[in-house]
Amino acid sequence: IDDGTLVELDSRVEGPGYRGRPRKLLGCNPKARRVIGIWIDERRARVALADATGNISHEDETPTAGRTSASVIRSVTRIAKQLIEESADGPVAAAGICLPGFIDTARGFVVESKALGWSEVELGKPISRSLGIPTAVLDSTQAMTLAETIAGEAREVSSALVLDCGGHVNVGLIIGGRPYSGATGVAGAIGHMPFPGSDAKCNCGRTGCVDAGMSLHAMQSVAPETEGLPLKDIDLDTVAQKTARNPAAQNTIRDVLDRIAHTAILMEALVDPEILILTGLITEFEELIVALEARIDEIRPPERNGRTTTVRSHIGRD
């Protein structure tokens, strides 16, 4: 309270038979700290300025497709500086960056991001130097897993499995109430692992990757007119109606969801978590996520029934 991190709320805690001075509830002071959040994917880099409770006050973005890592870093730094200068609500304490790929979190270093076409890119240090604040870099799925641990479905459990399914497929692990990233920081990075029986062509140039057969890109053939369009520009209802009338499209969707469900059950058996959290872009397509939840419950072996509960993330990609 003295340094302004916490504030006393108007609400008071009282109960039957309680004596003495009423206790006051404490809350996080939104003005105590401000942070910069940066999300980079193959289409855009989004930069947001938020307060200590996560409320976004300012944001902007820059395209990433067809650009070099150096060019994107310059644009991101410029936007972040501009957001900080335009807001007069106090200093910014830190920055956090997430992007899909193999990330050396300790060094803030992008070992490889096939989605962006980046390899051996120093990301955290140049942005930290330019902004003058500590900067952390995480893989997107690890960032989502951290969010679930702090403020999502996993905040009151000791173990959880996070299945991040969108344009890419990866897994996040929560063990002992904390995110687990493995010995070298890339635990759960299954997107470019080959799986048997698949001849699907992956964007990385290889054949049979998990991303190629289990991500939303694997369903792209059912709605080719949406290729390359941002989600906000896609009429989801029209796409759903069109595919519902197309038996071949329904078979494609059913096959992809079946692969995702079997992968989820296999990972669940390995980890034996309290909950399985479904997150990522797929949660924004109601019919897809309902079908996936149903398929997971359907193929879960009898001996595992009641051991792990499937839940849907309510945090969202933002």
Helices and strands as residue ranges (DSSP letters): E 6-13, E 23-28, E 34-40, E 44-51, E 56-63, H 69-86, E 94-99, E 102-104, E 109-113, E 118-122, H 124-131, E 135-139, H 140-151, E 159-165, E 169-175, E 178-180, H 210-214, G 216-222, G 224-226, G 231-233, H 236-244, H 247-271, E 275-279, G 281-284, H 286-299, G 302-304, E 309-312
